[in-house]
Amino acid sequence: MATGSVLTLRHVSLPPSISTSHSPSLSFSPHSLSKRRPRSSLMVSNSRAPMNPVELNSPFMSSFNSDDSFDLFPKSRKAPDNLPLLDVVASSTFTPSLTRSRKSLQAVTRTRIDDYRQLMEPPPDLDSDLLYHRVVYINLPFVPAVTELIVSCLLYLQAMDPNEPIYMYINSIGTFREDYEPVALESEGFAIYDCMMSLTNEVHTVLLGTAVGHSSLLLAAGTKGKRYMMPHVRAFLQQPRMSAYGEMPTSDLVRRTREALIQRNKLIELLAKHTGNSFEKVEKLMRQPYSMYFKEAKEFGLVDKSLVRGDKIRAARPTKKEILKRAKILEKRQN
């Protein structure tokens, strides 16, 4: 008997339409109850057929998670001079859409199958991420706090692995500020240089912006053959400067001048050592601020290579015919 929206069944015999093959619970056919139920009673629909659960170990699903799955673009195309976080060849920006779509599908599949909690993890802070890639990024003048941080990072990376290279990305005006007034002692730049020379690791230097004075020395002090420079940046050779101290005894002025000349000669000597030039040539160029783009810097011996690889990237890209050929092979393997 039905009362309101409640359906009561007593001693109902099961009609032939009941099936228990797909579920342990009973499912009634709508035709057996259509005459007795009110409009507001439970609606049972047979429009959906029972679905088999997705088997994660099936050949189709395992193809998304297999490490030896077919790759449209082999990793052998990667250039040997790629640097951490500057690896434009392997970037998805330069990857054809077919590969990018397939990688996105694999990433989504792995996320859904493995663990959704990966999406909830916050990204690391910038400094930690750079240090994880063994990158020391110098973008401030060499004031004591900055020098302390750079030296600490270099020593830490050496302690973590004394054989892996360290990458120093430079965009600093050395011991000067934006208006080229001195803000730090010349000894701050020499402290970073001495730490570099004491490392057992190779130090790959990359000029990302501007290098002035001691920053140019750090750029030149990198491992030979691993000193890089962007195409539109500049390096400056500039001798140390003295701040105006106002009135002072002549003896103090002579002493400060003598100390500045010692620092200047030491900077010239080290630049001549790492660039392969004579002391006289470097001294002559440093009488006035001397700026160099990549061509001049390479001729001077300050850097070895430029990071312009546009032509190489386009040459490394597969042709449309090759993409379609590899896509057909991939489709056959999945089927």
C-alpha positions in Angstrom: 0.0 0.0 0.0 1.3 3.4 -0.9 0.9 6.4 1.4 2.0 9.8 0.2 5.5 9.5 -1.2 6.3 6.3 0.7 6.2 3.0 -1.2 5.5 -0.2 0.8 5.9 -3.6 -0.7 4.6 -6.8 0.9 5.1 -10.3 -0.4 6.1 -9.2 -3.9 7.4 -12.0 -6.0 10.4 -11.2 -8.1 9.6 -10.8 -11.8 11.9 -12.2 -14.5 13.3 -8.8 -15.2 15.3 -8.7 -12.0 19.0 -9.3 -12.5 21.7 -9.8 -9.9 24.6 -10.5 -12.2 26.2 -7.1 -12.0 25.5 -6.1 -8.4 24.7 -7.9 -5.1 21.7 -5.6 -4.6 18.4 -6.1 -6.3 17.3 -3.8 -9.1 13.5 -3.8 -10.0 12.3 -3.3 -13.5 10.2 -0.2 -13.9 7.4 -2.1 -15.6 6.7 -4.3 -12.6 5.9 -1.4 -10.4 4.5 1.1 -12.8 0.9 0.4 -11.9 1.3 0.6 -8.1 3.7 3.5 -7.4 2.6 7.2 -7.2 4.3 9.9 -9.2 6.5 11.0 -6.3 7.8 7.5 -5.6 11.2 6.2 -6.3 12.1 6.3 -10.0 14.1 3.5 -11.4 15.7 3.9 -14.8 17.1 1.3 -17.1 18.7 3.8 -19.5 22.2 3.1 -18.0 23.8 -0.2 -18.5 26.2 -1.4 -15.8 29.8 -0.4 -16.5 32.8 -2.5 -15.8 35.4 -0.7 -13.5 38.5 0.7 -15.1 41.4 -1.7 -14.9 44.6 0.2 -14.1 46.7 -2.7 -15.2 45.1 -3.0 -18.6 47.4 -2.6 -21.7 45.7 0.7 -22.6 46.1 2.3 -19.1 49.6 1.0 -18.6 50.7 2.6 -21.8 50.3 6.0 -20.1 52.5 5.1 -17.2 55.2 3.0 -18.8 58.7 4.6 -18.7 59.7 2.9 -21.9 56.8 4.4 -23.9 57.5 5.6 -27.4 58.8 9.2 -27.5 58.0 11.4 -30.5 61.2 13.4 -30.0 64.2 11.6 -28.6 66.2 13.3 -25.8 69.3 13.0 -28.0 68.3 16.3 -29.6 69.2 18.1 -26.4 72.2 20.4 -26.9 75.2 19.8 -24.6 75.5 23.5 -23.6 72.0 23.7 -22.0 72.1 25.3 -18.6 69.7 25.0 -15.6 66.6 27.0 -16.1 67.9 28.3 -19.4 67.2 25.0 -21.2 65.2 26.5 -24.1 65.6 23.4 -26.3 63.7 21.1 -24.0 61.1 23.8 -23.1 57.5 23.0 -24.0 57.3 26.4 -25.7 59.4 25.0 -28.5 57.7 21.5 -28.5 55.1 20.8 -31.3 51.5 20.7 -30.2 51.2 17.0 -30.8 53.8 16.1 -28.3 52.6 18.8 -25.9 49.1 17.4 -26.0 50.4 13.8 -25.4 52.5 14.9 -22.5 49.6 16.8 -21.0 47.4 13.7 -21.2 50.1 11.6 -19.6 50.5 14.1 -16.8 46.7 14.3 -16.1 46.4 10.5 -16.2 49.3 10.0 -13.8 47.8 12.6 -11.5 44.4 11.0 -11.4 45.8 7.5 -10.9 48.6 8.2 -8.5 47.7 11.0 -6.1 45.7 14.2 -6.1 47.7 15.6 -3.2 50.5 16.6 -5.6 48.2 19.4 -6.8 47.9 20.8 -3.3 51.7 21.1 -2.7 52.8 24.8 -2.7 55.6 25.7 -5.1 59.0 26.3 -3.6 60.4 29.7 -3.0 62.6 31.1 -5.8 65.8 31.1 -3.8 65.4 27.4 -2.8 64.5 26.4 -6.3 67.6 28.1 -7.8 69.8 26.5 -5.2 68.2 23.1 -5.9 69.4 23.5 -9.5 72.9 24.5 -8.2 72.4 28.1 -9.5 73.9 31.1 -7.7 72.1 34.2 -9.0 74.0 37.5 -8.4 71.8 40.6 -9.1 72.8 43.1 -6.4 75.9 45.2 -5.6 78.6 43.5 -3.5 77.6 44.9 -0.2 78.7 42.8 2.8 75.4 41.0 3.2 75.3 40.0 -0.5 78.9 38.8 -0.4 78.2 36.7 2.7 75.2 35.1 1.0 77.1 34.3 -2.3 80.1 32.8 -0.4 77.7 30.7 1.7 75.9 29.4 -1.3 79.1 28.4 -3.1 80.5 26.6 0.0 77.1 24.9 0.5 76.9 23.6 -3.1 80.5 22.3 -2.9 79.7 20.5 0.4 76.6 18.9 -1.2 78.6 17.6 -4.2 82.2 18.5 -4.8 82.1 17.2 -8.4 78.9 18.6 -9.9 79.3 22.0 -11.6 78.0 25.2 -10.0 76.2 27.8 -12.2 76.7 31.5 -11.5 74.2 33.8 -13.3 75.5 37.4 -13.2 73.6 40.6 -13.5 75.4 43.0 -11.1 77.2 46.3 -11.2 79.8 45.0 -8.7 80.8 47.4 -5.9 78.8 50.3 -7.4 75.2 51.3 -7.3 73.0 52.4 -10.2 74.7 55.8 -10.5 78.1 54.1 -10.4 78.9 55.6 -7.0 80.9 53.1 -4.8 78.8 51.4 -2.1 81.2 48.7 -1.0 84.8 48.0 -0.6 86.8 46.3 -3.4 87.6 43.5 -1.0 84.0 42.3 -1.2 84.5 41.3 -4.9 87.9 39.7 -4.2 86.3 37.7 -1.4 83.8 36.1 -3.9 86.6 35.6 -6.4 88.9 33.8 -3.8 86.0 31.6 -2.9 85.5 30.6 -6.5 89.1 29.8 -6.9 89.1 27.5 -3.8 86.2 25.3 -5.1 86.8 21.8 -6.4 83.7 22.2 -8.7 83.6 23.7 -12.1 81.9 27.1 -12.1 79.9 27.9 -15.2 79.3 31.6 -15.5 76.5 33.3 -17.5 76.1 37.0 -18.0 72.3 37.8 -18.0 72.4 41.6 -17.8 75.3 43.9 -16.9 78.7 43.1 -15.4 80.8 46.0 -14.1 84.2 45.9 -12.5 84.5 42.9 -10.2 81.4 41.3 -11.8 83.3 41.1 -15.0 86.2 39.5 -13.1 83.8 36.8 -11.8 82.5 36.3 -15.3 86.0 35.8 -16.7 87.0 33.6 -13.7 84.6 30.8 -14.7 85.8 27.5 -16.1 87.4 27.9 -19.6 84.9 26.9 -22.3 82.0 27.4 -19.9 81.7 31.2 -19.8 78.5 32.3 -21.5 77.0 35.6 -22.5 73.5 36.6 -23.7 73.5 38.4 -27.1 72.3 41.8 -26.0 74.0 42.3 -22.6 77.2 44.2 -21.9 80.3 43.8 -19.7 82.2 46.8 -18.5 85.9 47.1 -17.6 86.1 49.9 -15.0 88.8 50.7 -12.5 87.9 51.2 -8.8 86.6 54.6 -7.6 87.1 56.5 -4.4 84.3 58.2 -2.5 84.7 61.9 -1.5 85.5 62.0 2.2 85.6 65.8 2.6 88.4 67.4 4.5 91.1 65.1 5.8 94.8 65.2 6.6 97.1 64.8 3.6 98.6 61.6 5.1 95.2 60.0 5.1 94.5 61.0 1.6 97.9 59.6 0.4 97.1 56.3 2.3 93.7 55.9 0.7 95.1 56.7 -2.7 97.8 54.1 -2.3 95.3 51.5 -1.2 93.0 52.3 -4.2 96.0 51.9 -6.6 96.8 48.5 -5.0 93.2 47.3 -5.5 93.2 48.6 -9.1 96.5 46.9 -10.0 95.2 43.6 -8.4 92.0 43.8 -10.5 94.0 44.4 -13.7 96.4 41.6 -12.9 93.5 39.0 -12.4 91.7 40.2 -15.5 94.8 39.8 -17.5 95.4 36.3 -16.1 91.9 35.0 -17.0 91.5 36.7 -20.4 95.0 36.0 -21.7 95.9 39.7 -22.3 98.8 41.7 -21.1 98.7 43.9 -18.0 99.4 47.0 -20.2 96.5 46.3 -22.5 94.0 45.8 -19.7 95.2 48.9 -18.0 94.9 51.0 -21.1 91.3 49.8 -21.7 90.3 50.5 -18.0 91.4 54.2 -18.1 87.9 54.9 -19.3 84.8 52.6 -18.8 85.1 50.1 -21.6 81.9 48.3 -22.6 81.8 45.1 -24.6 79.1 43.1 -26.3 79.6 39.4 -27.1 81.8 39.9 -30.1 84.2 42.3 -28.3 84.1 40.2 -25.1 85.0 37.0 -26.9 87.9 38.7 -28.7 89.1 40.1 -25.4 88.8 36.6 -23.8 86.1 37.5 -21.2 83.6 34.8 -22.4 83.7 31.8 -24.7 80.2 31.3 -26.1 76.9 33.0 -26.7 73.6 31.5 -25.7 71.9 32.5 -29.0 70.6 29.2 -30.3 67.6 30.3 -32.4 68.9 28.7 -35.6 70.0 25.6 -33.8 66.5 25.2 -32.2 64.8 25.5 -35.6 67.3 23.0 -37.1 66.6 20.6 -34.3 62.9 20.7 -34.7 61.5 17.7 -36.7 59.8 18.4 -40.0 56.0 18.0 -40.4 56.6 14.8 -42.4 58.7 13.4 -39.5 56.0 14.4 -36.9 53.3 12.6 -38.9 55.4 9.5 -39.4 56.2 9.2 -35.7 52.5 9.9 -34.8 51.4 7.0 -37.0 53.9 4.7 -35.3 52.7 5.8 -31.9 49.1 5.2 -32.9 49.9 1.7 -34.1 51.7 0.8 -30.8 48.8 2.1 -28.7 46.3 0.0 -30.8 
